[in-house]
Amino acid sequence: MKSLERIVGAAKNFGRAALLAGSLAVSSITGCFDESDGYEPIDVAAENWSSGLEAFEIDDSYGRASIAVNTQAEPLIVYPGGEEGVCCAEVQGGSWVKSVVDSCRGYDIYGIGENPRGSGKYNSIVVSPSGIAHVCYCVNTWYRGEGLDYANNSGDPWDSLNIDGSLSVGLENDIALDSRGNVHISYWSWERAALKYITNDSGAWAIESISSATWDKTSIAIDSQDNVHIAFMIHEITYHITNSSGSWERKQVHSSANPEILVDSGDVLHIFSNDGHSVYHSINQNGSWATNEIISHNPDFLPRELNLSGAIANDDSLLVSYVVSQESVDYPYVGSLYFATNKDGSWQRFLLDETPEYIRPSIAVDNEGNAHISVVRSLAQDNNIVKYVKFNPQLLLDNKSHGKNGETK
């Protein structure tokens, strides 16, 4: 493991997003961008983008940078760090601190050597109320394909463990905590073409294969009764599976991809998903699912490759970040970065950056209602950066009358 490395640098403001290749950008936005005037910030959002503080290598242009926030409203971002292994960047005292979660140079439970290159492409993070970060990630091995590892920062340095060393597992993982702090993880198995679930709620790690599944995103959430809810895909259809009755029960939700499941304060279930041109919101209040199209981008294209992420605020308003592209772009899975919310009672969407180079956004919301988004900007196969932006959705809504890019579905 590698000790904490304090990353210190001077922030530099930009009227438009300006990033250096290979840097982790730290940005802040308090207004919205207009789609027709060159993306100058509107009204209160003057000169508020700041540059990255240090270069953090991002391994694999299609790797994910997952985000969570702690109780101090500070972001933590986990990402694939190439030869360094799986890394985490967090803000402490106004500066970025980078730590190595797992160097990925050990051995899995079968004694097979790990390879840092390719490890951490699939990753997820959650932070407990006490401030402990819990991370799961897919680790690359030399001879057995992928395995699933778990780490937390309750110690110094991070404590990591291989929890499923089966052949080619850990893809499309997601992580959640129950009310007692137990860990719950959903993920996909290539070998079995199955949705797998692992938890340590009994004191030891227990693994289940709970449904057939196709290779697509999995998403997990825990309700107030500590029931597990997972959204996943089978042949272009989103499904919901839960153990709330004491055994696993599965229901079809909608013909769309990229499912993200959330639970609000009243234990109402929400799933965001998308197809080629639209974003959908499915809701389950009485045991059955109802789905509505909330955003349409036709004729533009919404790529499927993990390009949608959702969150829920303390007031139960919903937030979603996603990518929109034109089908003629060189990389079929990248596009412009959007944000949408129903905070004022109707769905509004905002274009955060038109640059058609974004992939795999991850969104979180803090206790003050601020949105935090991390997203990979895929400049080239070996030249990738992570952008981070924080903003108050209410300010976007309050200022929509001053601009033209707040849109009501």
C-alpha positions in Angstrom: 0.0 0.0 0.0 1.1 3.6 -0.6 0.9 6.3 2.1 -1.2 9.3 1.6 0.2 11.8 -0.9 -0.9 15.4 -0.3 -1.6 17.1 -3.6 -1.1 20.8 -3.3 -1.6 23.3 -6.1 -3.0 26.7 -6.8 -6.5 26.9 -8.2 -6.8 28.9 -11.4 -10.2 30.2 -12.5 -11.6 29.9 -16.0 -14.8 31.3 -17.6 -15.0 28.1 -19.6 -13.8 24.6 -18.6 -10.1 24.4 -19.4 -8.3 21.1 -18.6 -4.9 19.7 -19.1 -4.6 16.1 -20.3 -4.1 13.7 -17.4 -5.4 16.1 -14.7 -8.1 15.7 -12.2 -10.1 18.8 -12.6 -11.7 20.5 -9.5 -14.5 22.6 -10.7 -17.3 24.6 -9.1 -20.4 26.0 -10.8 -23.2 28.1 -9.3 -25.2 28.9 -12.4 -26.2 27.3 -15.6 -24.8 27.3 -19.2 -26.7 28.7 -22.1 -26.6 26.4 -25.2 -26.2 29.2 -27.7 -23.8 31.8 -26.3 -20.5 29.9 -26.0 -21.1 28.5 -22.5 -20.3 31.7 -20.7 -21.8 31.3 -17.1 -25.1 33.0 -16.7 -25.8 35.6 -14.1 -24.2 34.6 -10.7 -21.9 32.0 -12.3 -19.0 34.3 -13.2 -15.5 33.0 -13.6 -16.0 30.0 -11.3 -14.4 27.0 -13.0 -11.1 26.1 -11.5 -8.3 23.9 -12.9 -7.0 20.6 -11.7 -4.6 20.7 -8.8 -2.4 17.7 -9.9 -2.2 15.1 -12.6 -3.9 11.8 -11.7 -3.5 9.1 -14.4 -6.7 7.5 -15.5 -6.2 4.0 -16.8 -8.6 2.9 -19.6 -10.7 5.5 -21.5 -13.8 3.6 -20.5 -12.9 3.3 -16.8 -15.2 4.8 -14.3 -14.6 7.5 -11.6 -17.2 6.9 -8.9 -18.1 9.6 -6.4 -19.5 9.8 -2.9 -19.6 12.6 -0.3 -19.0 12.5 3.4 -21.0 14.2 6.2 -18.8 17.3 5.7 -20.0 17.5 2.1 -16.5 16.7 0.8 -16.1 14.5 -2.3 -14.3 11.2 -2.6 -13.6 9.8 -6.1 -12.3 6.3 -6.7 -10.8 5.5 -10.1 -8.4 3.2 -12.0 -4.9 4.5 -11.5 -2.9 2.4 -13.9 0.4 1.2 -12.5 -0.5 2.6 -9.1 -3.5 0.4 -8.9 -7.0 1.5 -7.7 -6.8 5.1 -6.3 -9.0 7.5 -4.3 -8.9 11.3 -4.4 -10.6 13.3 -1.7 -10.6 16.9 -0.6 -9.2 17.6 2.8 -8.7 21.1 4.1 -9.2 22.6 0.7 -6.6 20.4 -1.0 -6.8 17.1 -2.9 -5.3 14.1 -1.2 -4.6 11.0 -3.2 -4.3 7.6 -1.7 -3.8 4.1 -3.2 -6.7 1.9 -2.3 -5.1 -1.2 -3.6 -1.8 -1.6 -5.5 -3.3 -4.7 -7.1 0.0 -6.5 -6.9 -1.0 -9.3 -4.5 -2.8 -12.6 -5.1 -6.4 -13.6 -5.3 -7.9 -16.4 -3.1 -6.6 -19.0 -5.6 -3.0 -17.7 -5.4 -3.2 -16.1 -8.9 -1.2 -12.8 -9.2 -3.0 -9.5 -9.7 -2.2 -7.0 -12.4 -2.7 -3.2 -11.6 -3.2 -2.4 -15.3 -6.9 -2.9 -16.0 -7.9 -3.1 -12.3 -10.5 -0.7 -11.0 -12.2 -0.1 -14.3 -15.5 -1.1 -12.6 -15.7 0.5 -9.2 -18.2 1.9 -6.6 -17.9 3.8 -3.4 -20.2 4.6 -0.5 -19.4 6.6 2.7 -20.9 5.6 6.1 -22.3 8.2 8.5 -19.2 7.9 10.6 -17.0 8.9 7.6 -15.6 5.5 6.6 -15.3 5.0 2.9 -16.2 1.5 1.5 -15.1 0.7 -2.0 -15.6 -2.3 -4.3 -13.8 -2.8 -7.6 -13.0 -5.3 -10.2 -9.4 -6.4 -10.0 -7.6 -7.8 -13.0 -5.6 -11.1 -12.6 -3.0 -12.6 -14.9 -4.7 -15.9 -15.6 -8.3 -15.9 -14.3 -9.8 -12.7 -15.7 -11.5 -10.4 -13.2 -12.1 -10.8 -9.5 -14.1 -8.8 -7.0 -12.2 -6.9 -4.2 -13.4 -4.8 -1.3 -11.6 -2.1 0.7 -12.3 0.4 3.4 -10.3 3.2 5.0 -11.0 2.4 8.6 -7.3 1.8 9.0 -4.3 3.6 7.6 -3.6 2.7 4.9 -6.6 1.2 3.2 -7.5 -2.4 4.1 -8.3 -4.5 1.0 -9.6 -8.0 0.5 -10.4 -10.3 -2.4 -14.0 -11.4 -1.7 -14.9 -13.3 -4.9 -12.1 -14.9 -6.8 -14.4 -16.8 -9.2 -13.6 -16.6 -12.9 -14.4 -13.2 -14.5 -16.6 -11.7 -11.8 -17.0 -8.2 -10.3 -18.1 -6.4 -13.5 -20.7 -3.6 -13.3 -20.5 -3.6 -9.5 -22.4 -1.3 -7.1 -22.2 -1.0 -3.3 -24.5 0.0 -0.4 -24.6 0.0 3.4 -27.5 -1.0 5.6 -28.5 0.6 8.9 -26.0 -1.5 10.8 -23.1 -0.6 8.5 -23.0 -4.0 6.8 -21.8 -4.0 3.2 -24.0 -5.2 0.3 -22.6 -5.5 -3.3 -24.3 -6.4 -6.6 -22.2 -7.4 -9.7 -22.2 -9.3 -12.9 -20.5 -12.7 -13.6 -19.2 -13.2 -17.1 -18.7 -17.0 -16.5 -22.2 -17.6 -15.3 -24.0 -14.7 -17.2 -25.6 -14.1 -13.8 -26.3 -11.3 -11.3 -24.4 -12.0 -8.2 -24.8 -10.5 -4.7 -22.4 -10.6 -1.7 -22.8 -9.3 1.8 -21.0 -9.5 5.2 -24.2 -9.0 7.2 -23.7 -12.4 9.0 -20.1 -11.5 10.0 -18.6 -13.4 7.0 -18.8 -12.8 3.3 -21.6 -14.8 1.7 -22.1 -14.9 -2.1 -25.3 -15.7 -4.0 -26.1 -16.0 -7.7 -29.6 -14.6 -7.7 -30.7 -14.3 -11.3 -29.7 -14.8 -14.9 -28.5 -11.5 -16.4 -26.9 -9.9 -19.4 -23.8 -7.7 -19.3 -25.0 -4.3 -18.3 -25.1 -2.0 -15.3 -26.2 -3.3 -11.8 -27.4 -0.9 -9.1 -28.2 -1.7 -5.5 -30.1 0.2 -2.7 -31.2 -0.6 0.8 -34.5 0.5 2.3 -35.2 1.5 5.9 -36.0 -2.1 6.9 -32.6 -3.2 5.5 -34.3 -5.0 2.5 -32.0 -5.2 -0.5 -33.2 -3.9 -3.9 -31.2 -4.4 -7.1 -31.8 -3.2 -10.7 -30.2 -5.1 -13.6 -30.7 -6.1 -17.2 -31.9 -9.2 -19.1 -31.9 -8.8 -22.9 -32.7 -5.0 -23.2 -35.2 -5.1 -20.3 -34.6 -3.6 -16.8 -35.6 -5.8 -13.9 -35.9 -5.2 -10.1 -35.1 -8.0 -7.7 -35.6 -7.8 -3.9 -35.4 -10.0 -0.8 -38.0 -8.1 1.1 -40.3 -11.1 1.3 -37.5 -13.3 2.7 -36.6 -14.8 -0.7 -35.5 -13.2 -3.9 -38.4 -12.0 -6.1 -37.9 -10.5 -9.6 -40.2 -8.1 -11.6 -39.9 -6.6 -15.0 -39.7 -2.8 -14.9 -39.2 -1.3 -18.4 -37.5 -1.9 -21.8 -34.5 0.4 -21.3 -30.9 0.2 -20.1 -28.4 1.7 -17.6 -30.7 1.2 -14.5 -30.0 3.2 -11.4 -32.1 2.3 -8.3 -32.8 4.7 -5.4 -34.9 4.6 -2.3 -36.4 7.8 -0.9 -37.2 8.6 2.8 -40.6 6.9 2.5 -39.1 3.7 1.1 -40.5 4.5 -2.3 -38.4 2.9 -5.1 -37.1 4.9 -8.1 -35.2 3.7 -11.1 -33.6 5.8 -13.8 -32.9 4.2 -17.1 -32.5 5.2 -20.8 -32.9 4.0 -24.3 -31.4 5.4 -27.5 -33.0 8.8 -27.2 -34.8 9.2 -23.8 -34.3 9.1 -20.0 -37.0 7.3 -18.0 -38.1 7.4 -14.4 -39.8 4.3 -13.0 -41.5 4.4 -9.6 -42.8 1.6 -7.4 -45.2 2.7 -4.6 -47.5 -0.2 -4.2 -45.6 -3.2 -5.4 -46.0 -2.4 -9.1 -43.8 -0.3 -11.4 -45.0 2.7 -13.5 -42.6 4.3 -16.0 -42.6 7.8 -17.5 -40.3 9.4 -20.1 -38.8 12.4 -18.4 -36.3 13.7 -20.9 -36.2 13.3 -24.7 -33.2 14.1 -26.8 -34.4 12.8 -30.2 -32.7 12.8 -32.7 -29.6 12.9 -30.5 -28.3 9.7 -29.1 -28.0 8.5 -25.4 -25.2 5.9 -25.4 -25.7 3.0 -23.1 -22.2 2.3 -21.7 -22.8 3.3 -18.1 -23.7 6.8 -19.1 -26.4 7.6 -16.6 -26.2 8.1 -12.8 -28.8 9.2 -10.3 -29.0 10.4 -6.7 -31.7 11.5 -4.2 -31.6 14.5 -2.0 -32.7 14.9 1.6 -35.9 16.5 0.4 -36.5 13.4 -1.8 -36.0 15.4 -5.0 -34.2 13.4 -7.7 -31.1 14.2 -9.6 -29.6 12.5 -12.7 -26.5 13.1 -14.8 -26.1 11.6 -18.2 -24.3 11.8 -21.6 -25.8 12.7 -24.9 -24.0 12.2 -28.2 -24.5 12.4 -32.0 -24.2 9.1 -33.7 -21.5 10.4 -36.0 -18.9 10.9 -33.2 -15.7 8.8 -33.4 -16.3 7.1 -30.0 -19.9 5.7 -29.8 -20.0 5.8 -26.0 -19.0 9.4 -25.4 -20.9 12.7 -25.6 -21.9 16.0 -24.0 -22.7 16.2 -20.2 -26.2 16.9 -19.0 -27.9 17.2 -15.6 -31.6 17.1 -14.8 -33.7 17.4 -11.6 -37.4 17.5 -10.5 -36.6 19.7 -7.5 -39.2 22.4 -8.5 -41.9 19.8 -9.3 -41.2 19.3 -13.0 -38.2 17.9 -14.8 -35.7 20.5 -15.9 -32.5 19.6 -17.9 -29.3 21.6 -18.1 -26.3 21.2 -20.5 -23.2 21.3 -18.3 -20.6 20.9 -21.1 -21.2 20.5 -24.8 -17.7 18.9 -25.4 -18.5 15.5 -26.9 -15.9 13.6 -25.0 -17.6 12.5 -21.7 -18.3 9.0 -20.5 -19.7 7.4 -17.3 -20.8 10.2 -15.1 -21.3 9.5 -11.4 -23.4 11.8 -9.2 -23.8 12.3 -5.5 -25.7 14.8 -3.3 -24.6 16.2 0.0 -26.6 17.0 3.1 -27.0 20.6 1.9 -28.5 19.6 -1.4 -25.4 20.3 -3.5 -24.8 18.0 -6.5 -21.3 16.5 -7.0 -20.5 15.0 -10.4 -17.4 13.1 -11.4 -17.0 12.1 -15.1 -14.3 10.8 -17.3 -13.3 12.9 -20.3 -12.0 10.5 -22.9 -9.6 12.5 -25.0 -7.9 9.5 -26.5 -7.2 5.9 -25.7 -4.3 6.7 -23.4 -5.0 10.3 -22.6 -7.9 10.6 -20.2 -8.9 12.9 -17.4 -11.5 13.1 -14.7 -13.6 16.2 -14.3 -15.4 17.1 -11.1 -18.0 19.7 -10.6 -20.1 20.8 -7.6 -23.2 23.1 -7.8 -26.4 23.9 -6.1 -29.4 22.7 -8.3 -31.7 25.3 -6.7 -29.5 28.1 -8.2 -29.8 26.5 -11.6 -33.5 26.5 -11.3 -33.7 30.0 -9.8 -31.6 31.4 -12.7 -33.3 29.5 -15.6 -35.3 32.6 -16.4 -32.0 34.4 -17.2 -30.9 31.8 -19.7 -32.2 29.4 -22.3 -30.9 26.0 -21.3 -33.3 25.1 -18.6 -35.9 23.0 -20.4 -39.1 21.5 -19.1 -40.2 18.1 -20.4 
